C-alpha cells in the first residue's frame, strides 16, 4: 500500500516555493492584508494541503511582486479534523487578527467553518471541500467555494459510468464527501435501472481494503465505484489490483489525486474513470499557467497546485475589487463575478449559492508511457462547460442555498477595522 512518504514524493522538490516570501517593509501607500491560510497540513489530507501550499506560495510571490496591496499568509493546521479547524479559525481571527480566511481540504472542516465565519464576521474562501451542501442547504453568507462540489465532479462521469455497466459495488469513506458522493450516485444508478450489488462504508484513513475486495470478487459487479478520496482512494486502488480485479471489472471513483502517479500501478488501472479537477492542457490559459508554475515546481503540475494558486489570486482580485476586507462587502464583490479560471470557458461565482461554476472534467488513467510523455495522470474524456456545470439559481440546491444564506446571522468583529485597498 502507498505510504504518506510515497504520496508526498515531489513536494520536497518544490520546497523553495512552499516557503512563504517575506513581506517588504518598503512603504507602498497600501495596506498589508493578512490572510489566514487554514488547511490540513497534517493528518489524512496533508498530502493535498501540501500541494495547495506550494501553489499558494507562488501566487503570494506573484501578488507581492506587483507592488500596491501587500499580502501575508498566516497558517493554521486543522490536522484534518473539524474540531481543530474550528479552534484554529478562532485563533487566526481572535489572536492573529487576520483579515480573511482561505484554504481547506476536508469537507467536514469546511462544513464546520462556514457557520463560524458568519459568527466571527470574517470572509471565508473555501478551496477544496467536495460536500455539495456547503453551497447548498448549508450555505452561509460569508463563505464561497473555489473548487468543485461532488455533484459537479460527478456530472461529466455519469454517462461514462453507466456505459461501463449497471451493476455497481460501492466502497465509501465514512465522512462528508463519501456520504455525498454515494447519495449522488445511488439515485443515478437506480434511475438508469441499475443494481447496487454491494456497499461498504469504511472509516476515513482505512489502510487495509482486503475485506471489501474479497466481497467484490464474488459480487458479480460490473463496476467498483470508490466514494472516497486522498490516501483512502490510493489504497483502495492498490487493493483492487492486488486482488486482480482489474482483469474482471471496471474501476471508477469521485476522486483520485493526479499526483499519485508513482503511488499506484498506472498500467494496471489504465482507463479507470475519475473526476479531474483541472488539467494542464485544456486551454491556452492553462498552458500559460503551467509555464509559470514550472519556474518554481520541478516535476508534474497538479490540479492541487492550481487550486492553491488560482484561488489565492481570485481572493486578492476580489479584495481589490471590493476595495476593502469588510466581510459583507467582500462577499458582494464575489457575487456573479466572471473570471479566467485557467480552463476553456470563463468561470463564474454564483451569487445565489456561493459556488464557483466552472468547466468540469472526467478523465481516464493513462499508461506509464503516456504519463512520462505528458506529465499528467489523466486523459480528459468528457467535459461539462461552466454554464451547465451546476445548474442555475432555479435549481433545488441553489434555492436551498439562497434560503440558508438569507437566514444567516452575521456577527461583527469588535475592535477590527477593515483594510481599505
LORO-149364 format. One record per residue (C-alpha): z, y, x; residue in three letters. Coordinates in nm, 4 decimals, always signed. Layout:
residues N
Z Y X ala $
...
end
This chain:
residues 421
+0.0000 +0.0000 +0.0000 unk $
-0.0638 +0.3560 +0.1243 unk $
+0.2366 +0.5384 +0.2652 unk $
+0.3244 +0.9054 +0.2456 unk $
+0.2009 +0.9360 +0.6037 unk $
-0.1378 +0.7942 +0.5032 unk $
-0.1753 +1.0430 +0.2209 unk $
-0.0712 +1.3422 +0.4269 unk $
-0.3160 +1.2498 +0.7011 unk $
-0.5213 +1.5515 +0.7977 unk $
-0.2586 +1.8027 +0.6905 unk $
-0.1384 +1.8403 +1.0459 unk $
-0.4905 +1.9375 +1.1493 unk $
-0.4609 +2.2379 +0.9208 unk $
-0.1060 +2.3251 +1.0208 unk $
-0.2050 +2.6637 +1.1550 unk $
-0.3499 +2.7569 +0.8175 unk $
-0.0365 +2.6415 +0.6355 unk $
+0.1893 +2.8791 +0.8300 unk $
+0.2011 +3.1926 +0.6152 unk $
+0.0854 +3.5025 +0.8053 unk $
+0.3444 +3.7658 +0.8832 unk $
+0.3360 +4.0938 +0.6933 unk $
+0.2201 +4.4002 +0.8836 unk $
+0.4658 +4.6910 +0.8929 unk $
+0.1864 +4.9465 +0.9089 unk $
+0.2030 +5.1987 +0.6235 unk $
-0.0770 +5.1427 +0.3734 unk $
+0.0468 +5.3556 +0.0876 unk $
+0.0534 +5.0376 -0.1222 unk $
+0.3462 +4.8070 -0.2036 unk $
+0.4139 +4.4583 -0.0788 unk $
+0.4038 +4.2153 -0.3707 unk $
+0.6410 +3.9218 -0.3292 unk $
+0.5039 +3.6021 -0.4837 unk $
+0.7405 +3.3149 -0.5436 unk $
+0.5423 +3.0051 -0.4403 unk $
+0.7212 +2.7244 -0.6241 unk $
+0.5756 +2.3762 -0.5753 unk $
+0.6612 +2.0137 -0.4940 unk $
+0.6899 +2.0441 -0.1176 unk $
+0.8977 +1.7243 -0.1112 unk $
+0.9199 +1.4239 -0.3416 unk $
+0.6500 +1.2173 -0.5073 unk $
+0.3987 +1.5054 -0.5365 unk $
+0.4483 +1.6505 -0.1884 unk $
+0.1038 +1.5407 -0.0665 unk $
-0.0576 +1.7522 -0.3415 unk $
+0.1594 +2.0574 -0.2755 unk $
+0.0833 +2.0350 +0.0976 unk $
-0.2862 +2.0925 +0.0194 unk $
-0.2024 +2.3776 -0.2193 unk $
-0.0025 +2.5367 +0.0617 unk $
-0.2927 +2.5222 +0.3072 unk $
-0.5280 +2.6867 +0.0573 unk $
-0.2700 +2.9494 -0.0349 unk $
-0.2082 +3.0386 +0.3305 unk $
-0.5804 +3.1004 +0.3842 unk $
-0.6003 +3.3124 +0.0673 unk $
-0.2969 +3.5129 +0.1778 unk $
-0.4606 +3.5881 +0.5106 unk $
-0.7819 +3.6978 +0.3381 unk $
-0.5959 +3.9203 +0.0928 unk $
-0.3904 +4.0946 +0.3589 unk $
-0.6896 +4.1388 +0.5874 unk $
-0.8492 +4.3745 +0.3339 unk $
-0.5868 +4.6473 +0.3543 unk $
-0.4354 +4.8028 +0.0442 unk $
-0.1845 +4.5960 -0.1511 unk $
+0.0043 +4.3551 +0.0708 unk $
+0.1149 +4.0086 -0.0417 unk $
+0.4006 +3.7889 +0.0743 unk $
+0.4704 +3.4282 -0.0257 unk $
+0.8319 +3.3218 -0.0667 unk $
+0.8518 +2.9434 -0.1041 unk $
+1.0658 +2.7301 -0.3306 unk $
+1.0671 +2.3485 -0.3376 unk $
+1.1134 +2.1766 -0.6745 unk $
+1.1329 +1.8359 -0.4957 unk $
+0.9043 +1.7033 -0.7736 unk $
+1.1966 +1.7305 -1.0203 unk $
+1.2056 +1.9600 -1.3266 unk $
+1.5785 +2.0369 -1.2980 unk $
+1.5340 +2.1521 -0.9392 unk $
+1.2304 +2.3586 -1.0428 unk $
+1.4482 +2.5474 -1.2888 unk $
+1.7185 +2.6236 -1.0321 unk $
+1.4576 +2.7264 -0.7732 unk $
+1.2872 +2.9676 -1.0145 unk $
+1.6244 +3.1244 -1.0908 unk $
+1.6875 +3.1629 -0.7177 unk $
+1.3459 +3.3123 -0.6464 unk $
+1.3784 +3.5658 -0.9272 unk $
+1.7506 +3.6388 -0.9061 unk $
+1.8130 +3.6247 -0.5303 unk $
+1.4739 +3.6682 -0.3629 unk $
+1.3627 +3.9278 -0.6204 unk $
+1.0051 +3.8021 -0.6241 unk $
+0.7597 +3.9906 -0.8440 unk $
+0.5750 +3.6892 -0.9880 unk $
+0.5854 +3.3083 -0.9752 unk $
+0.2890 +3.0940 -0.8656 unk $
+0.2311 +2.7248 -0.7922 unk $
+0.3231 +2.3895 -0.9357 unk $
+0.2003 +2.0298 -0.9456 unk $
+0.4387 +1.8345 -1.1686 unk $
+0.3781 +1.8523 -1.5433 unk $
+0.7494 +1.8034 -1.6008 unk $
+0.8291 +2.1042 -1.3844 unk $
+0.5520 +2.3113 -1.5429 unk $
+0.6877 +2.2466 -1.8916 unk $
+1.0415 +2.3341 -1.7794 unk $
+0.9383 +2.6588 -1.6099 unk $
+0.7273 +2.8131 -1.8881 unk $
+1.0172 +2.8964 -2.1254 unk $
+1.2317 +3.0018 -1.8289 unk $
+0.9655 +3.2512 -1.7190 unk $
+0.9934 +3.4145 -2.0619 unk $
+1.3728 +3.4139 -2.0415 unk $
+1.3707 +3.5776 -1.6974 unk $
+1.0872 +3.8166 -1.7798 unk $
+0.8642 +3.7075 -1.4898 unk $
+0.4927 +3.6257 -1.4958 unk $
+0.4166 +3.2631 -1.4010 unk $
+0.0771 +3.1327 -1.2872 unk $
+0.0943 +2.7539 -1.3020 unk $
-0.1605 +2.5872 -1.0717 unk $
-0.1854 +2.2145 -1.1258 unk $
+0.0189 +2.0529 -1.4068 unk $
-0.2071 +1.8495 -1.6388 unk $
+0.0056 +1.8191 -1.9529 unk $
-0.2041 +1.9615 -2.2381 unk $
+0.0874 +2.1058 -2.4332 unk $
+0.1542 +2.3629 -2.1591 unk $
-0.1398 +2.5549 -2.3055 unk $
-0.0948 +2.4047 -2.6495 unk $
+0.2131 +2.3632 -2.8654 unk $
+0.4456 +2.4520 -2.5734 unk $
+0.2522 +2.7577 -2.4505 unk $
+0.4579 +3.0631 -2.3614 unk $
+0.3895 +3.4349 -2.3395 unk $
+0.4227 +3.4787 -1.9637 unk $
+0.2639 +3.1555 -1.8354 unk $
-0.1058 +3.0912 -1.7671 unk $
-0.2555 +2.7743 -1.6160 unk $
-0.5260 +2.7760 -1.3478 unk $
-0.6106 +2.4039 -1.3333 unk $
-0.7438 +2.1603 -1.5907 unk $
-0.5320 +2.0184 -1.8688 unk $
-0.5537 +1.6455 -1.9450 unk $
-0.7875 +1.6972 -2.2398 unk $
-1.0303 +1.8948 -2.0219 unk $
-1.0108 +1.6402 -1.7399 unk $
-1.0952 +1.3566 -1.9782 unk $
-1.3784 +1.5314 -2.1682 unk $
-1.6563 +1.4564 -1.9156 unk $
-1.5283 +1.0993 -1.8751 unk $
-1.5234 +0.9961 -2.2413 unk $
-1.8795 +0.8702 -2.2892 unk $
-1.8873 +0.7075 -1.9458 unk $
-1.5623 +0.5199 -2.0099 unk $
-1.6836 +0.3858 -2.3429 unk $
-2.0094 +0.2764 -2.1824 unk $
-1.8115 +0.0614 -1.9369 unk $
-1.6665 -0.1490 -2.2170 unk $
-1.4416 -0.1224 -2.5202 unk $
-1.1544 -0.3470 -2.4199 unk $
-0.9128 -0.1321 -2.2172 unk $
-0.5918 -0.2079 -2.0343 unk $
-0.3718 +0.0989 -1.9701 unk $
-0.1346 +0.1434 -1.6776 unk $
+0.0664 +0.4581 -1.7417 unk $
+0.3214 +0.6538 -1.5399 unk $
+0.6345 +0.7398 -1.7381 unk $
+0.6179 +1.1198 -1.7215 unk $
+0.4418 +1.4068 -1.8977 unk $
+0.0893 +1.3594 -1.7573 unk $
+0.0919 +0.9825 -1.8075 unk $
+0.2012 +1.0176 -2.1693 unk $
-0.0510 +1.2941 -2.2368 unk $
-0.3419 +1.1027 -2.0816 unk $
-0.2595 +0.7910 -2.2825 unk $
-0.2222 +0.9948 -2.6014 unk $
-0.5652 +1.1497 -2.5425 unk $
-0.7437 +0.8232 -2.4569 unk $
-0.5938 +0.5721 -2.7005 unk $
-0.7294 +0.7521 -3.0128 unk $
-1.0680 +0.7935 -2.8415 unk $
-1.0849 +0.4173 -2.7905 unk $
-0.9753 +0.3492 -3.1485 unk $
-1.2354 +0.5860 -3.2955 unk $
-1.5046 +0.4056 -3.0963 unk $
-1.3974 +0.0705 -3.2417 unk $
-1.2485 -0.0484 -2.9147 unk $
-0.9412 -0.2587 -2.8441 unk $
-0.6336 -0.1879 -2.6360 unk $
-0.5621 -0.5229 -2.4706 unk $
-0.2596 -0.4108 -2.2711 unk $
-0.0375 -0.1116 -2.1979 unk $
+0.2210 -0.0967 -1.9209 unk $
+0.4482 +0.2056 -1.8709 unk $
+0.5921 +0.2250 -1.5193 unk $
+0.8408 +0.4643 -1.3571 unk $
+0.6991 +0.7566 -1.1635 unk $
+0.6905 +0.6638 -0.7954 unk $
+0.6194 +0.2923 -0.8507 unk $
+0.5077 +0.1209 -0.5295 unk $
+0.4546 -0.2375 -0.6467 unk $
+0.1859 -0.2864 -0.9135 unk $
+0.1736 -0.6657 -0.8840 unk $
+0.3231 -0.7323 -1.2269 unk $
+0.0723 -0.5290 -1.4295 unk $
-0.2238 -0.6505 -1.2216 unk $
-0.1209 -1.0109 -1.2862 unk $
-0.1381 -0.9367 -1.6585 unk $
-0.4689 -0.7521 -1.6255 unk $
-0.6223 -1.0655 -1.4688 unk $
-0.5828 -1.2660 -1.7878 unk $
-0.6119 -0.9838 -2.0427 unk $
-0.9862 -1.0000 -2.0980 unk $
-1.0110 -0.6254 -2.0319 unk $
-1.3451 -0.4600 -1.9580 unk $
-1.1808 -0.1537 -1.8037 unk $
-0.8499 -0.0833 -1.6325 unk $
-0.7551 +0.2756 -1.7166 unk $
-0.4977 +0.4481 -1.4937 unk $
-0.2949 +0.7115 -1.6770 unk $
-0.1160 +0.8237 -1.3624 unk $
-0.1782 +1.0400 -1.0564 unk $
-0.0837 +1.1042 -0.6966 unk $
+0.0586 +0.8207 -0.4884 unk $
+0.1030 +0.6098 -0.8024 unk $
-0.2730 +0.6100 -0.8616 unk $
-0.3481 +0.5247 -0.4980 unk $
-0.1029 +0.2339 -0.5022 unk $
-0.2490 +0.1072 -0.8294 unk $
-0.5997 +0.1150 -0.6796 unk $
-0.4793 -0.0853 -0.3790 unk $
-0.3227 -0.3481 -0.6030 unk $
-0.6406 -0.3607 -0.8142 unk $
-0.8389 -0.4535 -0.5016 unk $
-0.5753 -0.6909 -0.3606 unk $
-0.5968 -0.8910 -0.6827 unk $
-0.9788 -0.8984 -0.6587 unk $
-1.0117 -0.7244 -0.9945 unk $
-1.2997 -0.5064 -0.8734 unk $
-1.5160 -0.8202 -0.8978 unk $
-1.4312 -0.8680 -1.2652 unk $
-1.3677 -0.5381 -1.4444 unk $
-1.4296 -0.1648 -1.4167 unk $
-1.1767 +0.0895 -1.2921 unk $
-1.1223 +0.4417 -1.4252 unk $
-0.8451 +0.6987 -1.4497 unk $
-0.7485 +1.0569 -1.5131 unk $
-0.6724 +1.1434 -1.1509 unk $
-0.7352 +1.0046 -0.8033 unk $
-0.6914 +1.2735 -0.5420 unk $
-1.0061 +1.3371 -0.3388 unk $
-0.8191 +1.3319 -0.0052 unk $
-0.7287 +0.9630 -0.0411 unk $
-1.0484 +0.8679 +0.1426 unk $
-0.8510 +0.6978 +0.4219 unk $
-0.5798 +0.5581 +0.1960 unk $
-0.7934 +0.3473 -0.0390 unk $
-1.0791 +0.0998 +0.0261 unk $
-1.3768 +0.3132 -0.0783 unk $
-1.6371 +0.0372 -0.0597 unk $
-1.4303 -0.1951 -0.2789 unk $
-1.3949 +0.0619 -0.5593 unk $
-1.7317 +0.2339 -0.5216 unk $
-1.8468 +0.3575 -0.8622 unk $
-1.4970 +0.3779 -1.0159 unk $
-1.4762 +0.6753 -1.2528 unk $
-1.2165 +0.9530 -1.2289 unk $
-1.1913 +1.3175 -1.3201 unk $
-1.2958 +1.5608 -1.0467 unk $
-1.1109 +1.8918 -1.0350 unk $
-1.3724 +2.0684 -0.8213 unk $
-1.6452 +1.9664 -0.5782 unk $
-1.7783 +2.1377 -0.2644 unk $
-2.1454 +2.1255 -0.3626 unk $
-2.1563 +2.2205 -0.7314 unk $
-2.2776 +2.5802 -0.6842 unk $
-2.3731 +2.8444 -0.4312 unk $
-2.0258 +2.9951 -0.4612 unk $
-1.8553 +2.6581 -0.3987 unk $
-2.0652 +2.6105 -0.0860 unk $
-1.9697 +2.9598 +0.0363 unk $
-1.6045 +2.8835 -0.0272 unk $
-1.6335 +2.5637 +0.1767 unk $
-1.7813 +2.7635 +0.4651 unk $
-1.4820 +2.9969 +0.4506 unk $
-1.2224 +2.7192 +0.4315 unk $
-1.3776 +2.5261 +0.7193 unk $
-1.2922 +2.8106 +0.9540 unk $
-0.9289 +2.7041 +0.9174 unk $
-0.9375 +2.3451 +0.7916 unk $
-1.0577 +2.0750 +1.0301 unk $
-1.1669 +1.7925 +0.8046 unk $
-1.2836 +1.7361 +0.4459 unk $
-1.2171 +2.0119 +0.1940 unk $
-1.0147 +1.9022 -0.1094 unk $
-1.0014 +2.0347 -0.4643 unk $
-0.6332 +2.0927 -0.3938 unk $
-0.7236 +2.3323 -0.1122 unk $
-0.9451 +2.5036 -0.3685 unk $
-0.6609 +2.5221 -0.6217 unk $
-0.4266 +2.6861 -0.3720 unk $
-0.6888 +2.9346 -0.2550 unk $
-0.8667 +3.0286 -0.5772 unk $
-0.5535 +3.0520 -0.7922 unk $
-0.3830 +3.2902 -0.5485 unk $
-0.6967 +3.5046 -0.5218 unk $
-0.7095 +3.5278 -0.9014 unk $
-0.3418 +3.6172 -0.9251 unk $
-0.3915 +3.9031 -0.6790 unk $
-0.7064 +4.0138 -0.8632 unk $
-0.5210 +4.0347 -1.1953 unk $
-0.2177 +4.2097 -1.0421 unk $
-0.4512 +4.4757 -0.9106 unk $
-0.6468 +4.4775 -1.2357 unk $
-0.3271 +4.5401 -1.4308 unk $
-0.2114 +4.7948 -1.1733 unk $
+0.1400 +4.6548 -1.1959 unk $
+0.3596 +4.3472 -1.1601 unk $
+0.5129 +4.4130 -1.5028 unk $
+0.5064 +4.0650 -1.6584 unk $
+0.3826 +4.1633 -2.0042 unk $
+0.1081 +4.3922 -1.8757 unk $
+0.0003 +4.1292 -1.6232 unk $
-0.0293 +3.8641 -1.8960 unk $
-0.2540 +4.1010 -2.0927 unk $
-0.4698 +4.1569 -1.7820 unk $
-0.5405 +3.7832 -1.7690 unk $
-0.6382 +3.7549 -2.1356 unk $
-1.0109 +3.6824 -2.1808 unk $
-1.0977 +3.7851 -1.8247 unk $
-1.4038 +3.6090 -1.6768 unk $
-1.4290 +3.5442 -1.3042 unk $
-1.6036 +3.3474 -1.0320 unk $
-1.4161 +3.0176 -1.0252 unk $
-1.6390 +2.8724 -0.7493 unk $
-1.8153 +2.6471 -0.9982 unk $
-2.1610 +2.6623 -1.1561 unk $
-2.0551 +2.8723 -1.4567 unk $
-1.8049 +3.1605 -1.4630 unk $
-1.4503 +3.0639 -1.5541 unk $
-1.2564 +3.2439 -1.8275 unk $
-0.8871 +3.2926 -1.9039 unk $
-0.8348 +3.2171 -2.2730 unk $
-0.6032 +3.4787 -2.4152 unk $
-0.5263 +3.2640 -2.7197 unk $
-0.3749 +2.9708 -2.5302 unk $
-0.3487 +3.0913 -2.1676 unk $
-0.5753 +2.8163 -2.0328 unk $
-0.8368 +2.8757 -1.7643 unk $
-1.1573 +2.7457 -1.9258 unk $
-1.3915 +2.6165 -1.6556 unk $
-1.6574 +2.3599 -1.5735 unk $
-1.5099 +2.0070 -1.5816 unk $
-1.6429 +1.7037 -1.3967 unk $
-1.6308 +1.3270 -1.3896 unk $
-1.7021 +1.1551 -1.0606 unk $
-1.7799 +0.8117 -0.9223 unk $
-1.6106 +0.6993 -0.5991 unk $
-1.8656 +0.6886 -0.3155 unk $
-1.9100 +0.4326 -0.0387 unk $
-1.7565 +0.4829 +0.3046 unk $
-2.1034 +0.5507 +0.4472 unk $
-2.1755 +0.8212 +0.1912 unk $
-1.8344 +0.9775 +0.2424 unk $
-1.8974 +1.0050 +0.6162 unk $
-2.2149 +1.1955 +0.5313 unk $
-2.0905 +1.4234 +0.2518 unk $
-1.7194 +1.4540 +0.3421 unk $
-1.6302 +1.4238 -0.0265 unk $
-1.4967 +1.1189 -0.2072 unk $
-1.6879 +1.1508 -0.5341 unk $
-2.0379 +1.1866 -0.6721 unk $
-2.0290 +1.4168 -0.9732 unk $
-2.1811 +1.2107 -1.2564 unk $
-2.1002 +1.4220 -1.5636 unk $
-2.0285 +1.7895 -1.6316 unk $
-1.8849 +1.9765 -1.9285 unk $
-1.9551 +2.3514 -1.8909 unk $
-1.6971 +2.6277 -1.9326 unk $
-1.7957 +2.7181 -2.2874 unk $
-1.7396 +2.3578 -2.4040 unk $
-1.4521 +2.2640 -2.1739 unk $
-1.1545 +2.3204 -2.4025 unk $
-1.2773 +2.4197 -2.7451 unk $
-1.2333 +2.7670 -2.8916 unk $
-0.9445 +2.9718 -3.0236 unk $
-1.0020 +2.7946 -3.3553 unk $
-0.9237 +2.4542 -3.2004 unk $
-0.5990 +2.2980 -3.3263 unk $
-0.4311 +2.3108 -2.9849 unk $
-0.5313 +2.6765 -2.9362 unk $
-0.3909 +2.7705 -3.2757 unk $
-0.0682 +2.5890 -3.1875 unk $
-0.0587 +2.7756 -2.8554 unk $
-0.1153 +3.1132 -3.0221 unk $
+0.1700 +3.0462 -3.2634 unk $
+0.4015 +2.9408 -2.9815 unk $
+0.3091 +3.2449 -2.7705 unk $
+0.3658 +3.4782 -3.0669 unk $
+0.7076 +3.3221 -3.1270 unk $
+0.8100 +3.3518 -2.7596 unk $
+1.1192 +3.5551 -2.6848 unk $
+1.0643 +3.7524 -2.3645 unk $
+1.3640 +3.8799 -2.1741 unk $
+1.3930 +4.1752 -1.9428 unk $
+1.4739 +4.1899 -1.5720 unk $
+1.7867 +4.4002 -1.5214 unk $
+1.7573 +4.6108 -1.2092 unk $
+1.3945 +4.5174 -1.1440 unk $
+1.1289 +4.7881 -1.1006 unk $
+0.7720 +4.6600 -1.1311 unk $
+0.5436 +4.7329 -0.8373 unk $
+0.2604 +4.9786 -0.9017 unk $
-0.0574 +4.8616 -0.7327 unk $
end
